[in-house]
Amino acid sequence: MSMATILAGMPELRRRFLEEHAPDARGRCRECRNEAGPASTWPCVPYRIASEAQRIADGELPTPSSTTSAPRRETRVSVQTRSLLTSPVSDLLSPPERPPARRLKSIPAASWQPRW
């Protein structure tokens, strides 16, 4: 049973949720807050649940118990697996080869002069 279905049977609580969880001037829920202030963008989760509950109470949406669904048919799936390793394990355990280090051009200290 969903929260909206439960809330559909509580008209006073449903009305209060819809009134309290309204947007402020910045489009955030006035009621849903954290330590920094308004947190949730509107419509927040409680407002959406209360809105759905209102539609269920008005008869616009069917309740899960009133809908009939066809029995599910069991489906069998066969899966073929392949080995994930395409090379021997020893190749995977050895460290990768590193490219040779690049030598930097060295400049004798006596020939270096600042450019100012």
N, C-alpha and C positions, 0 to 999 in steps of 0.2 A: 504494500500500500504506500503510495507516495505522500509526501508532506502536503502537497496541494489537495489531495483527496481528504486528508485528515482535517486540514484547515478549512475546507469547504463546509464542514459541519460546525464550525465555530464562527458565526457571523460577527460577533463583537470583536474578537481577536483579529479576524481578517480585515475588518474596517480600520482598526487601529494600526495595523501594519501598513495599509495603503496610505493612511494619513501621515504617519510618522516618517516613513521612508520616501520622502519627496525630495526633488532636486533643489539645490541652492542656486545662487546666481551663477556659479562657475560650472554647473552641471554635475555636481557631486552629491551623493546622498547626505542629507542632514543628520541622519541617525547613525550610519555606519562610520565609525571613527577609529583612529589609532592614536598613539601618543603625539603624532605630528598634526593632527586635525582630521578633517574629512578625508576618507581614504577611498571609498568605492565610487566609481563612476556610476551615474544613474542611467538606466534602472539597475539597482543592486539585486543581489540574489533574493533577499527576503521580499522585496517588492515584486519580483517576477513570480515567486511562489504564491504570494497573496493574490496577484493578478490572475494567475492560472486557477487558483481556488475559487475566485469570484466567478470566473467563466464556467467552472464545473457546477457551482451552486446555481447559476442562472440557466443551466441546461445547455450551454453552448458546446461544452466538451463532454464526451462520455467518460465515465469513471472506468478504471481498469476492470472492475468486476462486472460491468454491464456489457463489455465488449466480448465477443466470442472469437476465438482464434482457432484455426485448424490445428489438429495435433501435429507436432513436429515429427518428421520422418527421420529415422536414423540414417546417416550417410557415412559410408566407409570410404576412407581415403588411404590409398597406398602411396608410400613415399620411398623413393629410391635415393640412397645416400651414396656419395662418392667420398673418397679420401680427400681431405683438405690439403694433405701434404703431397706436393708434386716432386719434391726432392728428398734425398735421404735425410734422416734426422741429424746425422753428423754435420751436414752443411748448415743446418739451422742453429746448431749449438756453437759453431766456431765464430769468432768475432769477424765482422766485416773487414775487408781490406780497406786501408786508408790510402788516399792518393798521396803522392810524394809532397813533402812540404815545399812551399815556394821560397826561394831565397830572395831576400831583399837586397837591393843594391846598397852597399855600405859606402858612407862618405867619411873620409878622414876628418877628425875633429879640427885639425888646423886649417882646413880649406873651407870650413863652414863659417859663414858670416851672416849676421841678421840682416833682414831687408827693411831698413827704415830710412 
